[in-house]
């Protein structure tokens, strides 16, 4: 006769996902560190990497003359531009006195061309009632504002002072921390999986019929 195997009614329950405040705190800490890392990397890109790669100059708005468009604390990235490519409406950064480091960034309101073909520019702050006192000549022009980022100018003041190592150092620290957190999480999850794999399931003891053969054995009568 043929014996039908007894169905196994004691299956191992599926492992429950890890829950609890520790897992939540770990996820929050990892998310915050990753977000902070991305923010620092982004600041480093707009303040250091992009200006250096393009030959531009990062500057910080310190006065209210260009409000509300460019309030104090705004980062300006000034790109060298041929004077022939400067148009009315551009925000131009120029030296107050030719050859001196002090600069002003105002908007071009008119352009004059002399008989010899040379150009001069009249500039005005958006928040000023009158134009700048003197026309700006090409020798004073440092470039045209390429892009601006509100609030990041204060970081630029810090980074491009005597502590130019600050942002790269913070970025390196956060990058290391993020890598450690990711590796620690991966190792912890791997250990939990190994522990679950080694955990013994419910034991099943096979019964015997009168013939003395265990259930599930196939035999024939002869």
Secondary structure, 3 states (H helix, E strand, C coil): CECCCCCCCCCCCCCCCCCCHHHHHHHHHHHHHHHHHHHHHHHHHHHHHHHHHHCCEEEECCCCCCCCCCCCCCEEEEECCCHHHCCCCCEEEEECCCCCCCEEEEEEEEEEECCCCCEEEEEECCCCCCCCCCCEEHHHEEEEEEEEECCCHHHHHHHCCCCCCHHHHHHHHHHHHHHHHHHHHHHHHHHHHHHHHHCCCCCCCCCECCCCCECCCECCCC
